Amino acid sequence: MKTTSISTFSLINATRETRVNLQVKLAATQKESTTGRHADVGVTLGYLTQRTVSLRQDLERLDTFKDTNTVAASRLSMSQAQLDGLADAAQGFLTTLMAARSASSSAGTAVTDAKAKLTSFTAALNTTVNGAHLFAGVNTDVKPITDYFGTPTSAGRQAVEDAFTTEFGMPQSTAGVENITGAQMDAFLDGAFANLFGTADWTTTWSSASDQNITSRITTNERIETSANANDKAFRGLAQAYTMIADLGIQNLSPDAYQSVINKAIDVVGQSISDLTALRAALGTSQERIKDADSRIDIQMTLITEHIGTLEGVDPYEAQVRVNELLKQVETAYALTARMTNLSLLKYI
């Protein structure tokens, strides 16, 4: 005669299996009530799992765009701040030049201002953010502009001295410069001196920046430039104007040659301010495109998140109700097991 099917051992094992199943369900339901999504998305969704995985990949990709756009926007904002400062300085220098044109006695003031402006101009173009140079183009690890007044003599300053000596047969500090005529000075400023700030000579003696600006992919199908470089004509023009006033010895020139230098500097600064405005506008356009891209990305992310929630989400209140029910069932199972454990035939013999 078999008693296995009605033994207390068999009954206890049966309740143990029930308890294990209830505990597994309880753990899964508690997870759902906490996270708001299915405990096992793959098991619940089946073939639809591929769709939710794809949507999450799209969400991560869009989030990456948001991160890179933040970096690009920060770089553009920093660049705009420096350009604003350069534009203000150029406008102030233009005022100084106007005063110097009206009175040659202001020549010393103009020279001092030009030297200060050239030094601050160099510092602005050598600005770094987190170790990367803002105006170096893609060569972000290279200092874009050499210090004109540095020691030893910079290549840019040496080139100016050599060009002046070649043109007039004497250096700028020689007393004989007072014999240079206005026409001769005009020819020099429009010829040999201007060539020093052309693209070829500039990248040889002044700049180590790359002509290629940084480009950023702001959306899947949209890539824009998000930097400026020190080789832009606006910067070359400012350097040209500051240098001709700071280092051509204008205090010792004849009145005609002096006026030629001042007038040329005024023209160059005016054009440079216009070029700076165009450059700032171009960077501003990039800033607006990033803002528009971020707005579109936010909308896409919201829609994708809602779709993922539809597929993976559970009602947390419903999940909590099921948790409470399962807790009661587990407690009941433990109580039954405890009572069965106390059953013994000896009590009835």
C-alpha positions as CSV (number, residue, x, y, z in Angstrom):
1,M,0.0,0.0,0.0
2,K,1.5,3.4,-1.1
3,T,1.2,6.4,1.1
4,T,3.4,8.8,-0.8
5,S,0.6,10.8,-2.4
6,I,-0.9,11.6,1.0
7,S,2.2,11.9,3.1
8,T,3.0,15.2,4.8
9,F,6.4,15.2,3.0
10,S,4.6,15.2,-0.4
11,L,2.2,18.0,0.7
12,I,5.1,20.1,2.1
13,N,7.0,19.8,-1.2
14,A,3.9,20.8,-3.1
15,T,3.6,24.0,-1.1
16,R,7.3,24.7,-1.4
17,E,7.0,24.7,-5.2
18,T,4.0,27.1,-4.9
19,R,6.0,29.4,-2.7
20,V,8.9,29.5,-5.1
21,N,6.6,30.4,-8.0
22,L,4.9,33.1,-5.9
23,Q,8.3,34.6,-4.9
24,V,9.4,34.8,-8.5
25,K,6.2,36.5,-9.5
26,L,6.4,38.8,-6.6
27,A,10.0,39.9,-7.4
28,A,9.0,40.6,-11.0
29,T,5.9,42.5,-10.0
30,Q,7.8,44.6,-7.5
31,K,10.3,45.5,-10.2
32,E,7.5,46.5,-12.5
33,S,5.9,48.7,-9.8
34,T,9.3,50.4,-9.2
35,T,10.5,50.8,-12.8
36,G,7.2,51.2,-14.6
37,R,8.2,48.7,-17.3
38,H,7.8,45.0,-17.8
39,A,10.2,43.0,-15.7
40,D,11.2,40.9,-18.7
41,V,10.5,42.9,-21.9
42,G,11.6,40.1,-24.2
43,V,9.3,37.5,-22.7
44,T,6.3,39.9,-22.5
45,L,6.7,41.5,-26.0
46,G,7.9,38.6,-28.0
47,Y,8.6,39.5,-31.6
48,L,7.9,43.2,-30.8
49,T,11.1,43.3,-28.7
50,Q,13.0,44.1,-31.9
51,R,11.0,47.3,-32.3
52,T,11.6,48.5,-28.8
53,V,15.4,47.7,-29.1
54,S,15.5,49.7,-32.3
55,L,13.6,52.6,-30.7
56,R,16.0,52.7,-27.8
57,Q,19.0,52.8,-30.2
58,D,17.4,55.8,-31.9
59,L,16.9,57.4,-28.6
60,E,20.6,56.9,-27.7
61,R,21.7,58.3,-31.0
62,L,19.5,61.4,-30.6
63,D,20.9,61.8,-27.1
64,T,24.4,61.7,-28.5
65,F,23.5,64.5,-30.9
66,K,22.3,66.6,-28.0
67,D,25.6,66.1,-26.2
68,T,27.7,67.0,-29.2
69,N,25.4,70.0,-30.0
70,T,26.0,71.3,-26.5
71,V,29.8,71.2,-27.0
72,A,29.4,72.9,-30.4
73,A,27.1,75.5,-29.0
74,S,29.5,76.3,-26.2
75,R,32.4,76.6,-28.6
76,L,30.4,79.0,-30.8
77,S,29.3,81.1,-27.7
78,M,32.9,81.4,-26.6
79,S,34.0,82.4,-30.1
80,Q,31.3,85.0,-30.3
81,A,32.4,86.5,-27.0
82,Q,35.9,86.9,-28.3
83,L,34.7,88.3,-31.6
84,D,32.6,90.8,-29.8
85,G,35.6,91.9,-27.9
86,L,37.7,92.2,-31.0
87,A,35.0,94.3,-32.7
88,D,34.7,96.7,-29.8
89,A,38.5,97.0,-29.7
90,A,38.7,97.7,-33.4
91,Q,35.9,100.4,-33.1
92,G,37.9,102.0,-30.3
93,F,41.0,101.9,-32.3
94,L,39.2,103.6,-35.2
95,T,38.4,106.5,-32.9
96,T,42.1,106.7,-31.9
97,L,43.0,106.8,-35.6
98,M,40.5,109.6,-36.4
99,A,42.1,111.7,-33.6
100,A,45.6,110.9,-34.9
101,R,44.6,112.0,-38.4
102,S,43.4,115.3,-37.1
103,A,46.5,116.0,-35.1
104,S,50.0,114.4,-35.6
105,S,50.7,115.2,-32.0
106,S,48.4,112.2,-31.2
107,A,50.9,109.8,-33.0
108,G,52.4,108.6,-29.7
109,T,49.0,107.8,-28.4
110,A,48.1,105.9,-31.5
111,V,51.3,103.9,-31.4
112,T,50.7,102.9,-27.7
113,D,47.1,102.0,-28.4
114,A,48.1,99.9,-31.5
115,K,50.7,98.0,-29.5
116,A,48.1,97.3,-26.7
117,K,45.5,96.3,-29.3
118,L,47.9,94.0,-31.1
119,T,48.8,92.2,-27.8
120,S,45.2,91.8,-26.8
121,F,44.3,90.7,-30.4
122,T,46.9,87.9,-30.1
123,A,45.7,86.8,-26.7
124,A,42.1,86.7,-28.0
125,L,43.0,84.5,-31.0
126,N,45.0,82.2,-28.7
127,T,42.1,81.6,-26.4
128,T,41.7,78.0,-25.2
129,V,38.7,76.2,-23.8
130,N,39.5,72.9,-22.0
131,G,42.9,72.8,-23.7
132,A,41.5,73.4,-27.2
133,H,42.3,76.6,-29.1
134,L,39.1,78.3,-30.4
135,F,40.6,79.9,-33.5
136,A,43.0,77.2,-34.6
137,G,40.5,75.5,-37.0
138,V,40.9,71.7,-36.8
139,N,44.4,72.1,-35.3
140,T,42.9,72.6,-31.9
141,D,46.1,71.5,-30.1
142,V,48.3,74.2,-31.8
143,K,48.6,77.8,-30.7
144,P,47.3,79.7,-33.7
145,I,49.1,83.1,-33.5
146,T,52.7,84.0,-32.5
147,D,53.4,86.9,-30.3
148,Y,54.5,89.8,-32.5
149,F,56.5,91.4,-29.8
150,G,57.9,88.2,-28.4
151,T,61.5,87.3,-27.7
152,P,63.3,86.2,-29.8
153,T,62.0,88.4,-32.6
154,S,58.9,86.8,-34.1
155,A,58.8,85.8,-37.8
156,G,56.0,88.3,-38.4
157,R,58.0,91.2,-37.0
158,Q,61.1,90.2,-38.8
159,A,59.2,90.0,-42.0
160,V,57.9,93.6,-41.5
161,E,61.4,94.9,-40.8
162,D,62.8,93.1,-43.8
163,A,60.1,94.4,-46.1
164,F,60.6,98.0,-44.9
165,T,64.3,97.9,-45.3
166,T,64.0,96.4,-48.7
167,E,61.5,99.0,-49.8
168,F,63.3,102.1,-48.4
169,G,66.8,101.0,-47.9
170,M,66.7,101.6,-44.1
171,P,64.9,100.3,-41.0
172,Q,62.0,102.0,-39.4
173,S,64.0,103.5,-36.5
174,T,66.4,105.4,-38.9
175,A,66.1,109.1,-38.9
176,G,66.1,109.1,-42.7
177,V,62.5,107.8,-42.7
178,E,61.4,111.5,-42.6
179,N,62.3,111.7,-46.3
180,I,59.8,109.0,-47.3
181,T,57.1,110.6,-49.4
182,G,53.4,109.9,-49.2
183,A,53.4,108.3,-52.6
184,Q,56.2,106.0,-51.6
185,M,54.5,105.0,-48.4
186,D,51.2,104.3,-50.3
187,A,53.1,102.0,-52.7
188,F,54.7,100.2,-49.8
189,L,51.5,99.8,-47.9
190,D,49.5,98.5,-50.9
191,G,52.4,96.3,-52.1
192,A,55.1,94.6,-50.0
193,F,53.4,95.4,-46.6
194,A,50.0,94.3,-47.7
195,N,51.5,91.0,-49.1
196,L,52.7,90.2,-45.6
197,F,49.1,89.7,-44.6
198,G,48.1,87.8,-47.6
199,T,47.1,84.1,-47.1
200,A,50.5,82.7,-48.1
201,D,52.7,84.9,-46.0
202,W,50.3,85.0,-43.1
203,T,50.3,81.2,-42.6
204,T,54.1,81.3,-42.9
205,T,55.0,84.1,-40.5
206,W,52.0,84.7,-38.3
207,S,49.6,81.8,-38.0
208,S,49.7,78.0,-37.4
209,A,46.0,77.7,-37.6
210,S,44.3,75.4,-40.1
211,D,42.1,77.0,-42.9
212,Q,39.6,74.1,-42.2
213,N,37.1,74.9,-39.5
214,I,35.6,72.4,-37.2
215,T,32.4,70.8,-38.5
216,S,29.8,69.2,-36.4
217,R,27.0,66.8,-37.3
218,I,24.0,68.3,-35.5
219,T,21.4,65.9,-36.9
220,T,21.4,62.7,-38.9
221,N,21.5,64.6,-42.2
222,E,22.9,68.0,-41.2
223,R,26.5,69.1,-40.8
224,I,27.7,72.7,-40.1
225,E,30.8,74.6,-39.4
226,T,31.1,75.4,-35.7
227,S,34.3,77.4,-35.4
228,A,36.3,80.2,-37.0
229,N,40.1,80.2,-37.7
230,A,42.8,82.8,-37.3
231,N,43.4,82.9,-41.1
232,D,40.2,84.7,-41.8
233,K,40.6,88.0,-43.6
234,A,39.0,89.9,-40.7
235,F,41.8,88.9,-38.4
236,R,44.5,89.5,-41.0
237,G,43.1,92.9,-41.6
238,L,43.2,93.8,-37.9
239,A,46.7,92.6,-37.5
240,Q,47.7,94.6,-40.6
241,A,46.2,97.8,-39.2
242,Y,47.6,97.4,-35.7
243,T,51.1,96.5,-37.0
244,M,51.4,99.5,-39.4
245,I,50.6,101.9,-36.6
246,A,52.6,100.1,-33.9
247,D,55.8,99.3,-35.8
248,L,56.4,101.5,-38.8
249,G,57.8,104.4,-36.8
250,I,55.0,106.9,-37.7
251,Q,56.3,109.5,-35.2
252,N,59.3,110.1,-37.4
253,L,57.6,110.1,-40.8
254,S,57.0,113.1,-43.0
255,P,53.5,114.6,-42.7
256,D,52.5,113.1,-46.1
257,A,53.8,109.6,-45.3
258,Y,52.2,109.9,-41.8
259,Q,48.8,110.7,-43.3
260,S,49.2,107.8,-45.8
261,V,49.7,105.4,-42.9
262,I,46.9,106.7,-40.8
263,N,44.4,106.8,-43.8
264,K,45.4,103.3,-44.8
265,A,44.9,102.0,-41.3
266,I,41.5,103.7,-41.1
267,D,40.5,102.0,-44.4
268,V,41.8,98.6,-43.2
269,V,40.2,98.8,-39.8
270,G,36.8,99.8,-41.3
271,Q,36.9,96.8,-43.7
272,S,38.0,94.5,-40.9
273,I,35.1,95.6,-38.7
274,S,32.8,94.8,-41.7
275,D,34.5,91.4,-42.1
276,L,34.1,90.7,-38.4
277,T,30.4,91.4,-38.6
278,A,30.1,88.9,-41.5
279,L,32.0,86.3,-39.5
280,R,29.9,86.9,-36.4
281,A,26.8,86.6,-38.5
282,A,28.0,83.2,-39.9
283,L,28.6,81.8,-36.5
284,G,25.3,83.2,-35.3
285,T,23.6,81.3,-38.1
286,S,25.3,78.1,-36.9
287,Q,24.1,78.8,-33.4
288,E,20.5,79.2,-34.6
289,R,20.7,76.0,-36.6
290,I,21.9,74.1,-33.5
291,K,19.0,75.6,-31.5
292,D,16.5,74.5,-34.3
293,A,18.1,71.1,-34.4
294,D,17.9,70.6,-30.7
295,S,14.2,71.6,-30.8
296,R,13.5,69.0,-33.4
297,I,15.5,66.4,-31.5
298,D,13.6,67.1,-28.3
299,I,10.3,66.5,-30.2
300,Q,11.7,63.2,-31.7
301,M,12.9,62.1,-28.3
302,T,9.6,62.8,-26.7
303,L,7.7,60.8,-29.4
304,I,10.1,57.9,-29.2
305,T,10.0,57.8,-25.4
306,E,6.2,57.8,-25.5
307,H,6.2,54.9,-28.1
308,I,8.7,52.9,-25.9
309,G,6.5,53.6,-22.9
310,T,3.5,52.2,-24.8
311,L,5.4,49.0,-25.6
312,E,7.3,48.4,-22.4
313,G,5.3,50.3,-19.8
314,V,3.0,49.0,-17.1
315,D,0.6,50.7,-14.9
316,P,2.5,51.2,-11.6
317,Y,-0.7,51.3,-9.5
318,E,-2.0,48.1,-11.0
319,A,1.5,46.5,-10.4
320,Q,1.3,47.6,-6.8
321,V,-2.1,46.0,-6.4
322,R,-0.7,42.7,-7.8
323,V,2.2,43.0,-5.4
324,N,-0.1,43.2,-2.4
325,E,-2.1,40.3,-3.7
326,L,1.0,38.2,-4.2
327,L,2.3,39.1,-0.7
328,K,-1.0,37.8,0.8
329,Q,-0.6,34.6,-1.2
330,V,3.0,34.1,-0.1
331,E,2.0,34.6,3.5
332,T,-0.9,32.1,3.2
333,A,1.5,29.6,1.6
334,Y,4.0,30.0,4.5
335,A,1.2,29.6,7.0
336,L,-0.1,26.4,5.3
337,T,3.5,25.0,5.2
338,A,3.9,25.7,8.9
339,R,0.7,23.9,9.8
340,M,1.5,20.9,7.6
341,T,4.9,20.7,9.3
342,N,3.2,20.2,12.6
343,L,1.1,17.3,11.3
344,S,2.1,13.9,12.7
345,L,0.3,10.4,12.9
346,L,1.7,10.0,16.3
347,K,-0.9,12.5,17.6
348,Y,-3.7,10.2,16.4
349,I,-2.4,6.8,17.5
